[in-house]
Amino acid sequence: MSLKLIKNPAERTSALNESRNLKMARSAHACVRGSTVKFYEWLSTSAAQSPRGPPVWICGDCHLGNLGPLADIKGRVEVQIRDLDQTVIGNPAHDLIRLGLSLASAARGSDLPGVATARILEALARGYTAALDGDFTSDRDQRYQPEIIQNLLRRSVRRRWRNLADERLKTVEPKLPLGKRFWPLAPEEDKALAALFDNVEIGAAISGLAGDASGKVELIDAAYWLKGCSSLGRLRFAAMVRVGEGKSASMSLIDIKEATTAAAPRARNVSMPRDNGVRVVTGA
């Protein structure tokens, strides 16, 4: 199936479901990415008992596609979890099992021998243990990162708006190109997004991340965004905003995703926000 521009929001659901199924059919790794609910169903019925860890905030969907370079408020960049839709207070072993399955399926898709998969999973266990025992915030510790990770971080630091725009939009113009990836908004969606960016607190948060103290945020363009795998079918929007004024203004691409009930099982007798959006932010 070659996805086309969907102009009518009522036609989105069938197109998104078909897109998700096709993505999952392409490879075992893509199937793992797109089957979060099935993963936990399989885990709950498996004869093997999962290890039990202390109830802590976990990712809930810890696979390779959800890991990547992420900057903190001080501009330091590390490879971290970048998608926390499924975050809950739960069993940390679930993150390790999900990541291990993701690594194993990626190795299988790359035709690596079984011994390579075993070594990858051993390295996962060693790295998790080392992270619990050590402090990886100093430059000295960063030198022990694999060369491929160091190269990834160096490239991410050098990335600019032009790189993001060329990669995601195939253009550097301040416009979301409607087509396979970006679809028109329904009138009520357009109105809701405009109101969202008129919110003073949200504007301050966006301008703060962009390093602009003025708090001036202007919505330039917005569209429905066909993105992800297991999340296809939820509301997801791309919003292009201008941060700041005059020559110092910069462009940002904001990813807005609907927060729904987590598939990851939560620990018993723990208190978590009932609002799914607040849960995601709290877990982050």
PyRosetta script that sets phi, psi and omega in degrees:
from pyrosetta import init, pose_from_sequence

init()
pose = pose_from_sequence("MSLKLIKNPAERTSALNESRNLKMARSAHACVRGSTVKFYEWLSTSAAQSPRGPPVWICGDCHLGNLGPLADIKGRVEVQIRDLDQTVIGNPAHDLIRLGLSLASAARGSDLPGVATARILEALARGYTAALDGDFTSDRDQRYQPEIIQNLLRRSVRRRWRNLADERLKTVEPKLPLGKRFWPLAPEEDKALAALFDNVEIGAAISGLAGDASGKVELIDAAYWLKGCSSLGRLRFAAMVRVGEGKSASMSLIDIKEATTAAAPRARNVSMPRDNGVRVVTGA")
pose.set_psi(1, 130.5)
pose.set_omega(1, 174.2)
pose.set_phi(2, -104.3)
pose.set_psi(2, 108.8)
pose.set_omega(2, -176.5)
pose.set_phi(3, -63.8)
pose.set_psi(3, 137.6)
pose.set_omega(3, 179.5)
pose.set_phi(4, -113.4)
pose.set_psi(4, 175.9)
pose.set_omega(4, 177.0)
pose.set_phi(5, -66.7)
pose.set_psi(5, 123.5)
pose.set_omega(5, 177.0)
pose.set_phi(6, -101.6)
pose.set_psi(6, 108.3)
pose.set_omega(6, -177.1)
pose.set_phi(7, -86.4)
pose.set_psi(7, -30.0)
pose.set_omega(7, -177.4)
pose.set_phi(8, -95.7)
pose.set_psi(8, 114.8)
pose.set_omega(8, -179.8)
pose.set_phi(9, -55.3)
pose.set_psi(9, -26.2)
pose.set_omega(9, -179.8)
pose.set_phi(10, -67.3)
pose.set_psi(10, -19.4)
pose.set_omega(10, -178.4)
pose.set_phi(11, -93.6)
pose.set_psi(11, 0.2)
pose.set_omega(11, -174.9)
pose.set_phi(12, -65.3)
pose.set_psi(12, -45.2)
pose.set_omega(12, -169.5)
pose.set_phi(13, -55.9)
pose.set_psi(13, -50.5)
pose.set_omega(13, -178.1)
pose.set_phi(14, -64.4)
pose.set_psi(14, -39.4)
pose.set_omega(14, 179.7)
pose.set_phi(15, -66.7)
pose.set_psi(15, -40.0)
pose.set_omega(15, 180.0)
pose.set_phi(16, -68.6)
pose.set_psi(16, -40.8)
pose.set_omega(16, 178.2)
pose.set_phi(17, -62.6)
pose.set_psi(17, -42.1)
pose.set_omega(17, 179.3)
pose.set_phi(18, -66.0)
pose.set_psi(18, -39.7)
pose.set_omega(18, 178.6)
pose.set_phi(19, -63.3)
pose.set_psi(19, -43.0)
pose.set_omega(19, 179.4)
pose.set_phi(20, -63.2)
pose.set_psi(20, -43.9)
pose.set_omega(20, -179.6)
pose.set_phi(21, -62.9)
pose.set_psi(21, -40.2)
pose.set_omega(21, 179.5)
pose.set_phi(22, -67.5)
pose.set_psi(22, -40.1)
pose.set_omega(22, 177.3)
pose.set_phi(23, -60.5)
pose.set_psi(23, -44.4)
pose.set_omega(23, -178.2)
pose.set_phi(24, -68.2)
pose.set_psi(24, -27.7)
pose.set_omega(24, -178.3)
pose.set_phi(25, -78.7)
pose.set_psi(25, -14.9)
pose.set_omega(25, -174.8)
pose.set_phi(26, -71.0)
pose.set_psi(26, -32.7)
pose.set_omega(26, -176.8)
pose.set_phi(27, -161.2)
pose.set_psi(27, 161.7)
pose.set_omega(27, 177.0)
pose.set_phi(28, -63.6)
pose.set_psi(28, -37.1)
pose.set_omega(28, -179.3)
pose.set_phi(29, -65.0)
pose.set_psi(29, -43.4)
pose.set_omega(29, 178.1)
pose.set_phi(30, -64.6)
pose.set_psi(30, -34.7)
pose.set_omega(30, 177.9)
pose.set_phi(31, -64.1)
pose.set_psi(31, -41.6)
pose.set_omega(31, 177.5)
pose.set_phi(32, -62.1)
pose.set_psi(32, -43.3)
pose.set_omega(32, -179.5)
pose.set_phi(33, -61.1)
pose.set_psi(33, -39.9)
pose.set_omega(33, -171.5)
pose.set_phi(34, -92.8)
pose.set_psi(34, 4.4)
pose.set_omega(34, -173.5)
pose.set_phi(35, -123.2)
pose.set_psi(35, 50.6)
pose.set_omega(35, -179.2)
pose.set_phi(36, -59.0)
pose.set_psi(36, -47.3)
pose.set_omega(36, -178.8)
pose.set_phi(37, -62.4)
pose.set_psi(37, -45.2)
pose.set_omega(37, 179.7)
pose.set_phi(38, -63.2)
pose.set_psi(38, -34.7)
pose.set_omega(38, 179.3)
pose.set_phi(39, -59.5)
pose.set_psi(39, -47.2)
pose.set_omega(39, -178.4)
pose.set_phi(40, -73.2)
pose.set_psi(40, -28.4)
pose.set_omega(40, 173.5)
pose.set_phi(41, -65.6)
pose.set_psi(41, -43.9)
pose.set_omega(41, 178.3)
pose.set_phi(42, -63.4)
pose.set_psi(42, -41.5)
pose.set_omega(42, -178.0)
pose.set_phi(43, -64.6)
pose.set_psi(43, -38.2)
pose.set_omega(43, -177.3)
pose.set_phi(44, -72.2)
pose.set_psi(44, -22.8)
pose.set_omega(44, -179.0)
pose.set_phi(45, -104.5)
pose.set_psi(45, 0.6)
pose.set_omega(45, -178.2)
pose.set_phi(46, -70.2)
pose.set_psi(46, 143.0)
pose.set_omega(46, 178.3)
pose.set_phi(47, -69.1)
pose.set_psi(47, -27.8)
pose.set_omega(47, 179.7)
pose.set_phi(48, -77.4)
pose.set_psi(48, 133.4)
pose.set_omega(48, -179.0)
pose.set_phi(49, -85.1)
pose.set_psi(49, 127.9)
pose.set_omega(49, 177.8)
pose.set_phi(50, -71.3)
pose.set_psi(50, 142.3)
pose.set_omega(50, 173.6)
pose.set_phi(51, -59.3)
pose.set_psi(51, 150.5)
pose.set_omega(51, -179.7)
pose.set_phi(52, -108.9)
pose.set_psi(52, 120.5)
pose.set_omega(52, 175.2)
pose.set_phi(53, -107.6)
pose.set_psi(53, 173.9)
pose.set_omega(53, 178.3)
pose.set_phi(54, -66.7)
pose.set_psi(54, 145.3)
pose.set_omega(54, 179.4)
pose.set_phi(55, -67.2)
pose.set_psi(55, 113.8)
pose.set_omega(55, 179.4)
pose.set_phi(56, -137.9)
pose.set_psi(56, 168.1)
pose.set_omega(56, 174.5)
pose.set_phi(57, -67.3)
pose.set_psi(57, 124.7)
pose.set_omega(57, 178.0)
pose.set_phi(58, -119.9)
pose.set_psi(58, 165.8)
pose.set_omega(58, 177.1)
pose.set_phi(59, -67.9)
pose.set_psi(59, -46.7)
pose.set_omega(59, -179.1)
pose.set_phi(60, 87.7)
pose.set_psi(60, -18.5)
pose.set_omega(60, 178.8)
pose.set_phi(61, -145.9)
pose.set_psi(61, 55.0)
pose.set_omega(61, -171.7)
pose.set_phi(62, -84.8)
pose.set_psi(62, 88.2)
pose.set_omega(62, 174.7)
pose.set_phi(63, -125.2)
pose.set_psi(63, 171.9)
pose.set_omega(63, -173.1)
pose.set_phi(64, -57.2)
pose.set_psi(64, -37.4)
pose.set_omega(64, -177.7)
pose.set_phi(65, -66.6)
pose.set_psi(65, -17.6)
pose.set_omega(65, -179.5)
pose.set_phi(66, -100.0)
pose.set_psi(66, 12.4)
pose.set_omega(66, 176.4)
pose.set_phi(67, -112.5)
pose.set_psi(67, 143.7)
pose.set_omega(67, 177.6)
pose.set_phi(68, 174.2)
pose.set_psi(68, 177.8)
pose.set_omega(68, -178.9)
pose.set_phi(69, -63.6)
pose.set_psi(69, 134.8)
pose.set_omega(69, -179.9)
pose.set_phi(70, -144.2)
pose.set_psi(70, 133.7)
pose.set_omega(70, -178.3)
pose.set_phi(71, -96.9)
pose.set_psi(71, 143.6)
pose.set_omega(71, 173.3)
pose.set_phi(72, -92.4)
pose.set_psi(72, -176.7)
pose.set_omega(72, -174.0)
pose.set_phi(73, -65.7)
pose.set_psi(73, -19.1)
pose.set_omega(73, 179.3)
pose.set_phi(74, -94.2)
pose.set_psi(74, 4.0)
pose.set_omega(74, 177.5)
pose.set_phi(75, 86.4)
pose.set_psi(75, 4.3)
pose.set_omega(75, 178.1)
pose.set_phi(76, -79.1)
pose.set_psi(76, 136.1)
pose.set_omega(76, -175.1)
pose.set_phi(77, -112.8)
pose.set_psi(77, 129.4)
pose.set_omega(77, 176.0)
pose.set_phi(78, -138.9)
pose.set_psi(78, 159.3)
pose.set_omega(78, 173.6)
pose.set_phi(79, -78.4)
pose.set_psi(79, 117.3)
pose.set_omega(79, -175.9)
pose.set_phi(80, -139.4)
pose.set_psi(80, 177.4)
pose.set_omega(80, 175.6)
pose.set_phi(81, -75.6)
pose.set_psi(81, 129.4)
pose.set_omega(81, -174.0)
pose.set_phi(82, -115.0)
pose.set_psi(82, 2.4)
pose.set_omega(82, -179.4)
pose.set_phi(83, -138.0)
pose.set_psi(83, 117.2)
pose.set_omega(83, -174.8)
pose.set_phi(84, -123.9)
pose.set_psi(84, 31.7)
pose.set_omega(84, 177.3)
pose.set_phi(85, -55.1)
pose.set_psi(85, -38.0)
pose.set_omega(85, -172.3)
pose.set_phi(86, -97.0)
pose.set_psi(86, 7.5)
pose.set_omega(86, -174.9)
pose.set_phi(87, -60.6)
pose.set_psi(87, 133.9)
pose.set_omega(87, 177.3)
pose.set_phi(88, -148.8)
pose.set_psi(88, 167.0)
pose.set_omega(88, 167.3)
pose.set_phi(89, -82.8)
pose.set_psi(89, 109.5)
pose.set_omega(89, -173.0)
pose.set_phi(90, -151.7)
pose.set_psi(90, -158.8)
pose.set_omega(90, -176.9)
pose.set_phi(91, -85.9)
pose.set_psi(91, 117.4)
pose.set_omega(91, -178.9)
pose.set_phi(92, -61.8)
pose.set_psi(92, -20.9)
pose.set_omega(92, 177.5)
pose.set_phi(93, -62.7)
pose.set_psi(93, -27.3)
pose.set_omega(93, 179.6)
pose.set_phi(94, -63.4)
pose.set_psi(94, -38.1)
pose.set_omega(94, 177.3)
pose.set_phi(95, -64.6)
pose.set_psi(95, -42.1)
pose.set_omega(95, -178.8)
pose.set_phi(96, -67.0)
pose.set_psi(96, -40.8)
pose.set_omega(96, 179.8)
pose.set_phi(97, -65.8)
pose.set_psi(97, -42.7)
pose.set_omega(97, -179.6)
pose.set_phi(98, -65.8)
pose.set_psi(98, -43.2)
pose.set_omega(98, 178.5)
pose.set_phi(99, -66.9)
pose.set_psi(99, -39.5)
pose.set_omega(99, 177.8)
pose.set_phi(100, -61.9)
pose.set_psi(100, -42.1)
pose.set_omega(100, 177.7)
pose.set_phi(101, -64.0)
pose.set_psi(101, -39.6)
pose.set_omega(101, 178.9)
pose.set_phi(102, -63.4)
pose.set_psi(102, -44.9)
pose.set_omega(102, 178.8)
pose.set_phi(103, -63.2)
pose.set_psi(103, -43.2)
pose.set_omega(103, -179.0)
pose.set_phi(104, -65.3)
pose.set_psi(104, -39.8)
pose.set_omega(104, 179.7)
pose.set_phi(105, -69.8)
pose.set_psi(105, -34.6)
pose.set_omega(105, 176.4)
pose.set_phi(106, -67.0)
pose.set_psi(106, -39.1)
pose.set_omega(106, 178.0)
pose.set_phi(107, -65.0)
pose.set_psi(107, -40.3)
pose.set_omega(107, 178.6)
pose.set_phi(108, -63.7)
pose.set_psi(108, -42.0)
pose.set_omega(108, 179.1)
pose.set_phi(109, -66.4)
pose.set_psi(109, -20.4)
pose.set_omega(109, 178.7)
pose.set_phi(110, -95.3)
pose.set_psi(110, 7.0)
pose.set_omega(110, 179.5)
pose.set_phi(111, 59.6)
pose.set_psi(111, 33.3)
pose.set_omega(111, 175.5)
pose.set_phi(112, -78.9)
pose.set_psi(112, 149.3)
pose.set_omega(112, -179.9)
pose.set_phi(113, -68.4)
pose.set_psi(113, 161.8)
pose.set_omega(113, -178.9)
pose.set_phi(114, -58.7)
pose.set_psi(114, -35.2)
pose.set_omega(114, -179.2)
pose.set_phi(115, -65.2)
pose.set_psi(115, -31.7)
pose.set_omega(115, 177.5)
pose.set_phi(116, -66.9)
pose.set_psi(116, -40.6)
pose.set_omega(116, 177.7)
pose.set_phi(117, -62.0)
pose.set_psi(117, -42.5)
pose.set_omega(117, 179.2)
pose.set_phi(118, -61.4)
pose.set_psi(118, -41.2)
pose.set_omega(118, -179.9)
pose.set_phi(119, -68.4)
pose.set_psi(119, -35.8)
pose.set_omega(119, 177.4)
pose.set_phi(120, -62.4)
pose.set_psi(120, -44.7)
pose.set_omega(120, -179.1)
pose.set_phi(121, -69.2)
pose.set_psi(121, -34.3)
pose.set_omega(121, 175.1)
pose.set_phi(122, -64.2)
pose.set_psi(122, -40.8)
pose.set_omega(122, 178.9)
pose.set_phi(123, -65.3)
pose.set_psi(123, -36.7)
pose.set_omega(123, 176.3)
pose.set_phi(124, -59.5)
pose.set_psi(124, -47.6)
pose.set_omega(124, -179.6)
pose.set_phi(125, -64.2)
pose.set_psi(125, -42.0)
pose.set_omega(125, 179.4)
pose.set_phi(126, -65.0)
pose.set_psi(126, -41.4)
pose.set_omega(126, -179.5)
pose.set_phi(127, -65.1)
pose.set_psi(127, -38.7)
pose.set_omega(127, 179.1)
pose.set_phi(128, -65.0)
pose.set_psi(128, -43.1)
pose.set_omega(128, 178.8)
pose.set_phi(129, -64.0)
pose.set_psi(129, -43.2)
pose.set_omega(129, -179.6)
pose.set_phi(130, -64.1)
pose.set_psi(130, -37.6)
pose.set_omega(130, -179.7)
pose.set_phi(131, -65.9)
pose.set_psi(131, -34.3)
pose.set_omega(131, 178.5)
pose.set_phi(132, -71.2)
pose.set_psi(132, -30.9)
pose.set_omega(132, -175.9)
pose.set_phi(133, -90.4)
pose.set_psi(133, -21.1)
pose.set_omega(133, -169.7)
pose.set_phi(134, -118.7)
pose.set_psi(134, 175.3)
pose.set_omega(134, 176.9)
pose.set_phi(135, -118.4)
pose.set_psi(135, 113.8)
pose.set_omega(135, -174.0)
pose.set_phi(136, -107.6)
pose.set_psi(136, 40.9)
pose.set_omega(136, -177.8)
pose.set_phi(137, -104.9)
pose.set_psi(137, -8.7)
pose.set_omega(137, -177.2)
pose.set_phi(138, -95.5)
pose.set_psi(138, 158.5)
pose.set_omega(138, 178.3)
pose.set_phi(139, -61.7)
pose.set_psi(139, -33.4)
pose.set_omega(139, -179.2)
pose.set_phi(140, -62.0)
pose.set_psi(140, -44.1)
pose.set_omega(140, -179.8)
pose.set_phi(141, -67.3)
pose.set_psi(141, -33.8)
pose.set_omega(141, -177.8)
pose.set_phi(142, -64.8)
pose.set_psi(142, -23.6)
pose.set_omega(142, 179.5)
pose.set_phi(143, -68.6)
pose.set_psi(143, -16.0)
pose.set_omega(143, 179.6)
pose.set_phi(144, -87.8)
pose.set_psi(144, -0.3)
pose.set_omega(144, 175.4)
pose.set_phi(145, -69.7)
pose.set_psi(145, 145.0)
pose.set_omega(145, 176.0)
pose.set_phi(146, -56.5)
pose.set_psi(146, 151.3)
pose.set_omega(146, -177.4)
pose.set_phi(147, -59.3)
pose.set_psi(147, -36.5)
pose.set_omega(147, -179.1)
pose.set_phi(148, -64.6)
pose.set_psi(148, -35.0)
pose.set_omega(148, 177.4)
pose.set_phi(149, -71.2)
pose.set_psi(149, -41.2)
pose.set_omega(149, 177.8)
pose.set_phi(150, -60.9)
pose.set_psi(150, -41.4)
pose.set_omega(150, 178.3)
pose.set_phi(151, -64.6)
pose.set_psi(151, -40.7)
pose.set_omega(151, 178.8)
pose.set_phi(152, -60.8)
pose.set_psi(152, -43.5)
pose.set_omega(152, -179.6)
pose.set_phi(153, -67.5)
pose.set_psi(153, -39.1)
pose.set_omega(153, 178.6)
pose.set_phi(154, -63.7)
pose.set_psi(154, -41.3)
pose.set_omega(154, 179.2)
pose.set_phi(155, -66.6)
pose.set_psi(155, -39.6)
pose.set_omega(155, -177.5)
pose.set_phi(156, -65.9)
pose.set_psi(156, -35.5)
pose.set_omega(156, 179.4)
pose.set_phi(157, -66.2)
pose.set_psi(157, -31.5)
pose.set_omega(157, -177.5)
pose.set_phi(158, -83.8)
pose.set_psi(158, -9.5)
pose.set_omega(158, -176.8)
pose.set_phi(159, -69.1)
pose.set_psi(159, 142.5)
pose.set_omega(159, 179.0)
pose.set_phi(160, -127.1)
pose.set_psi(160, 177.5)
pose.set_omega(160, 179.6)
pose.set_phi(161, -53.9)
pose.set_psi(161, -40.7)
pose.set_omega(161, -178.6)
pose.set_phi(162, -58.4)
pose.set_psi(162, -40.2)
pose.set_omega(162, 179.2)
pose.set_phi(163, -65.1)
pose.set_psi(163, -44.4)
pose.set_omega(163, 179.1)
pose.set_phi(164, -63.8)
pose.set_psi(164, -44.7)
pose.set_omega(164, -178.4)
pose.set_phi(165, -64.2)
pose.set_psi(165, -41.0)
pose.set_omega(165, -179.8)
pose.set_phi(166, -67.5)
pose.set_psi(166, -36.1)
pose.set_omega(166, -178.2)
pose.set_phi(167, -75.4)
pose.set_psi(167, -47.1)
pose.set_omega(167, -174.1)
pose.set_phi(168, -89.8)
pose.set_psi(168, -33.3)
pose.set_omega(168, -171.6)
pose.set_phi(169, -111.3)
pose.set_psi(169, -15.3)
pose.set_omega(169, -176.0)
pose.set_phi(170, 61.3)
pose.set_psi(170, 23.5)
pose.set_omega(170, 176.6)
pose.set_phi(171, -162.4)
pose.set_psi(171, 156.0)
pose.set_omega(171, 176.3)
pose.set_phi(172, -105.6)
pose.set_psi(172, 4.4)
pose.set_omega(172, 176.8)
pose.set_phi(173, -71.9)
pose.set_psi(173, 147.4)
pose.set_omega(173, -179.4)
pose.set_phi(174, -75.6)
pose.set_psi(174, 62.0)
pose.set_omega(174, -176.4)
pose.set_phi(175, -152.6)
pose.set_psi(175, 136.7)
pose.set_omega(175, 176.0)
pose.set_phi(176, -86.1)
pose.set_psi(176, 114.8)
pose.set_omega(176, -175.8)
pose.set_phi(177, -74.9)
pose.set_psi(177, 112.9)
pose.set_omega(177, 179.9)
pose.set_phi(178, -68.1)
pose.set_psi(178, 137.8)
pose.set_omega(178, -177.7)
pose.set_phi(179, 171.5)
pose.set_psi(179, -132.1)
pose.set_omega(179, -177.1)
pose.set_phi(180, -69.1)
pose.set_psi(180, -34.8)
pose.set_omega(180, -174.4)
pose.set_phi(181, -97.7)
pose.set_psi(181, -30.9)
pose.set_omega(181, -175.5)
pose.set_phi(182, -121.1)
pose.set_psi(182, 126.3)
pose.set_omega(182, -177.2)
pose.set_phi(183, -117.5)
pose.set_psi(183, 155.6)
pose.set_omega(183, -178.8)
pose.set_phi(184, -63.5)
pose.set_psi(184, 152.6)
pose.set_omega(184, 177.7)
pose.set_phi(185, -86.0)
pose.set_psi(185, 151.4)
pose.set_omega(185, 167.5)
pose.set_phi(186, -73.8)
pose.set_psi(186, 153.1)
pose.set_omega(186, -178.2)
pose.set_phi(187, -53.2)
pose.set_psi(187, -41.7)
pose.set_omega(187, -178.4)
pose.set_phi(188, -68.9)
pose.set_psi(188, -30.5)
pose.set_omega(188, 176.7)
pose.set_phi(189, -69.8)
pose.set_psi(189, -42.3)
pose.set_omega(189, 178.1)
pose.set_phi(190, -59.1)
pose.set_psi(190, -44.2)
pose.set_omega(190, -179.5)
pose.set_phi(191, -65.7)
pose.set_psi(191, -42.7)
pose.set_omega(191, -178.5)
pose.set_phi(192, -65.5)
pose.set_psi(192, -39.8)
pose.set_omega(192, 179.5)
pose.set_phi(193, -67.8)
pose.set_psi(193, -38.6)
pose.set_omega(193, 176.9)
pose.set_phi(194, -60.9)
pose.set_psi(194, -41.8)
pose.set_omega(194, 178.3)
pose.set_phi(195, -67.3)
pose.set_psi(195, -35.1)
pose.set_omega(195, 179.8)
pose.set_phi(196, -60.2)
pose.set_psi(196, -45.3)
pose.set_omega(196, -176.5)
pose.set_phi(197, -83.2)
pose.set_psi(197, -4.7)
pose.set_omega(197, 170.8)
pose.set_phi(198, -83.5)
pose.set_psi(198, -12.2)
pose.set_omega(198, -179.9)
pose.set_phi(199, -67.7)
pose.set_psi(199, 126.9)
pose.set_omega(199, -175.0)
pose.set_phi(200, -63.9)
pose.set_psi(200, -42.3)
pose.set_omega(200, -177.6)
pose.set_phi(201, -65.7)
pose.set_psi(201, -41.5)
pose.set_omega(201, 178.7)
pose.set_phi(202, -66.4)
pose.set_psi(202, -40.9)
pose.set_omega(202, 177.3)
pose.set_phi(203, -60.7)
pose.set_psi(203, -41.1)
pose.set_omega(203, 179.9)
pose.set_phi(204, -66.2)
pose.set_psi(204, -38.7)
pose.set_omega(204, 179.3)
pose.set_phi(205, -65.1)
pose.set_psi(205, -43.2)
pose.set_omega(205, -179.0)
pose.set_phi(206, -67.6)
pose.set_psi(206, -45.2)
pose.set_omega(206, -179.3)
pose.set_phi(207, -66.3)
pose.set_psi(207, -33.7)
pose.set_omega(207, 177.3)
pose.set_phi(208, -64.7)
pose.set_psi(208, -41.6)
pose.set_omega(208, 177.7)
pose.set_phi(209, -65.6)
pose.set_psi(209, -31.4)
pose.set_omega(209, 179.8)
pose.set_phi(210, -82.9)
pose.set_psi(210, -3.1)
pose.set_omega(210, 178.9)
pose.set_phi(211, 77.0)
pose.set_psi(211, 24.2)
pose.set_omega(211, 179.9)
pose.set_phi(212, -114.5)
pose.set_psi(212, 123.3)
pose.set_omega(212, -175.3)
pose.set_phi(213, -84.2)
pose.set_psi(213, -8.1)
pose.set_omega(213, -174.6)
pose.set_phi(214, -70.3)
pose.set_psi(214, -28.3)
pose.set_omega(214, -178.9)
pose.set_phi(215, 77.5)
pose.set_psi(215, 5.6)
pose.set_omega(215, -179.2)
pose.set_phi(216, -81.2)
pose.set_psi(216, 115.1)
pose.set_omega(216, 178.7)
pose.set_phi(217, -129.6)
pose.set_psi(217, 125.0)
pose.set_omega(217, -177.8)
pose.set_phi(218, -122.0)
pose.set_psi(218, 125.0)
pose.set_omega(218, 177.1)
pose.set_phi(219, -75.0)
pose.set_psi(219, 120.9)
pose.set_omega(219, -177.6)
pose.set_phi(220, -96.0)
pose.set_psi(220, -43.0)
pose.set_omega(220, -177.6)
pose.set_phi(221, -160.1)
pose.set_psi(221, 156.4)
pose.set_omega(221, 179.1)
pose.set_phi(222, -152.3)
pose.set_psi(222, 152.6)
pose.set_omega(222, 179.6)
pose.set_phi(223, -158.3)
pose.set_psi(223, 161.0)
pose.set_omega(223, 170.4)
pose.set_phi(224, -70.8)
pose.set_psi(224, 137.3)
pose.set_omega(224, -173.0)
pose.set_phi(225, -113.4)
pose.set_psi(225, 118.8)
pose.set_omega(225, 174.0)
pose.set_phi(226, -82.7)
pose.set_psi(226, 101.4)
pose.set_omega(226, -171.3)
pose.set_phi(227, -152.8)
pose.set_psi(227, 149.0)
pose.set_omega(227, 177.1)
pose.set_phi(228, 92.0)
pose.set_psi(228, -168.7)
pose.set_omega(228, 179.3)
pose.set_phi(229, -135.5)
pose.set_psi(229, -73.3)
pose.set_omega(229, -179.8)
pose.set_phi(230, -65.3)
pose.set_psi(230, -23.3)
pose.set_omega(230, -178.6)
pose.set_phi(231, -88.3)
pose.set_psi(231, -2.9)
pose.set_omega(231, 178.2)
pose.set_phi(232, -61.0)
pose.set_psi(232, 128.9)
pose.set_omega(232, -176.5)
pose.set_phi(233, 115.0)
pose.set_psi(233, -22.4)
pose.set_omega(233, 173.0)
pose.set_phi(234, -83.1)
pose.set_psi(234, 163.8)
pose.set_omega(234, 174.2)
pose.set_phi(235, -68.0)
pose.set_psi(235, 129.9)
pose.set_omega(235, 177.7)
pose.set_phi(236, -148.2)
pose.set_psi(236, 130.1)
pose.set_omega(236, -174.6)
pose.set_phi(237, -131.2)
pose.set_psi(237, 148.2)
pose.set_omega(237, 170.3)
pose.set_phi(238, -107.0)
pose.set_psi(238, 131.8)
pose.set_omega(238, 178.4)
pose.set_phi(239, -127.0)
pose.set_psi(239, 126.2)
pose.set_omega(239, 176.7)
pose.set_phi(240, -98.9)
pose.set_psi(240, 124.5)
pose.set_omega(240, -176.9)
pose.set_phi(241, -127.6)
pose.set_psi(241, 150.2)
pose.set_omega(241, 173.0)
pose.set_phi(242, -101.5)
pose.set_psi(242, 127.4)
pose.set_omega(242, -178.7)
pose.set_phi(243, -108.9)
pose.set_psi(243, 125.3)
pose.set_omega(243, -179.6)
pose.set_phi(244, 90.2)
pose.set_psi(244, -175.6)
pose.set_omega(244, -177.5)
pose.set_phi(245, -134.2)
pose.set_psi(245, 157.2)
pose.set_omega(245, 175.5)
pose.set_phi(246, 67.6)
pose.set_psi(246, -149.6)
pose.set_omega(246, -175.9)
pose.set_phi(247, -69.2)
pose.set_psi(247, -21.3)
pose.set_omega(247, -179.1)
pose.set_phi(248, -85.9)
pose.set_psi(248, -1.9)
pose.set_omega(248, -178.7)
pose.set_phi(249, -66.5)
pose.set_psi(249, 149.6)
pose.set_omega(249, 178.6)
pose.set_phi(250, -133.9)
pose.set_psi(250, 161.6)
pose.set_omega(250, 179.6)
pose.set_phi(251, -103.3)
pose.set_psi(251, 145.3)
pose.set_omega(251, 176.0)
pose.set_phi(252, -137.3)
pose.set_psi(252, 145.4)
pose.set_omega(252, 175.9)
pose.set_phi(253, -107.3)
pose.set_psi(253, 117.1)
pose.set_omega(253, -176.6)
pose.set_phi(254, -101.9)
pose.set_psi(254, 128.6)
pose.set_omega(254, 178.5)
pose.set_phi(255, -99.3)
pose.set_psi(255, 116.6)
pose.set_omega(255, -177.6)
pose.set_phi(256, -114.0)
pose.set_psi(256, 119.9)
pose.set_omega(256, -175.8)
pose.set_phi(257, -126.1)
pose.set_psi(257, 140.9)
pose.set_omega(257, 177.4)
pose.set_phi(258, -66.9)
pose.set_psi(258, 133.3)
pose.set_omega(258, 176.8)
pose.set_phi(259, -94.6)
pose.set_psi(259, 123.7)
pose.set_omega(259, -179.6)
pose.set_phi(260, -124.3)
pose.set_psi(260, 175.8)
pose.set_omega(260, -179.6)
pose.set_phi(261, -59.1)
pose.set_psi(261, 134.5)
pose.set_omega(261, -177.6)
pose.set_phi(262, -71.9)
pose.set_psi(262, 141.7)
pose.set_omega(262, 174.8)
pose.set_phi(263, -81.1)
pose.set_psi(263, -26.0)
pose.set_omega(263, -179.2)
pose.set_phi(264, -65.8)
pose.set_psi(264, 134.5)
pose.set_omega(264, -179.6)
pose.set_phi(265, -71.3)
pose.set_psi(265, 135.3)
pose.set_omega(265, 178.7)
pose.set_phi(266, -91.8)
pose.set_psi(266, 156.4)
pose.set_omega(266, 177.8)
pose.set_phi(267, -70.2)
pose.set_psi(267, 154.4)
pose.set_omega(267, 179.5)
pose.set_phi(268, -76.4)
pose.set_psi(268, 150.5)
pose.set_omega(268, 173.6)
pose.set_phi(269, 57.5)
pose.set_psi(269, 38.6)
pose.set_omega(269, 175.0)
pose.set_phi(270, -119.9)
pose.set_psi(270, 152.9)
pose.set_omega(270, 179.9)
pose.set_phi(271, -100.7)
pose.set_psi(271, 124.9)
pose.set_omega(271, 178.2)
pose.set_phi(272, -135.7)
pose.set_psi(272, 152.9)
pose.set_omega(272, 177.4)
pose.set_phi(273, -58.3)
pose.set_psi(273, 137.1)
pose.set_omega(273, 178.4)
pose.set_phi(274, -77.2)
pose.set_psi(274, -30.6)
pose.set_omega(274, 177.4)
pose.set_phi(275, -72.1)
pose.set_psi(275, 122.6)
pose.set_omega(275, -175.1)
pose.set_phi(276, -64.7)
pose.set_psi(276, -33.9)
pose.set_omega(276, 176.7)
pose.set_phi(277, -65.1)
pose.set_psi(277, -42.1)
pose.set_omega(277, 178.8)
pose.set_phi(278, -67.4)
pose.set_psi(278, -37.3)
pose.set_omega(278, 177.5)
pose.set_phi(279, -58.9)
pose.set_psi(279, -46.9)
pose.set_omega(279, -179.3)
pose.set_phi(280, -61.3)
pose.set_psi(280, -45.2)
pose.set_omega(280, -179.8)
pose.set_phi(281, -65.1)
pose.set_psi(281, -40.7)
pose.set_omega(281, 179.1)
pose.set_phi(282, -64.8)
pose.set_psi(282, -44.2)
pose.set_omega(282, 178.4)
pose.set_phi(283, -63.7)
pose.set_psi(283, -34.5)
pose.set_omega(283, 178.9)
pose.set_phi(284, -65.8)
pose.dump_pdb("model.pdb")
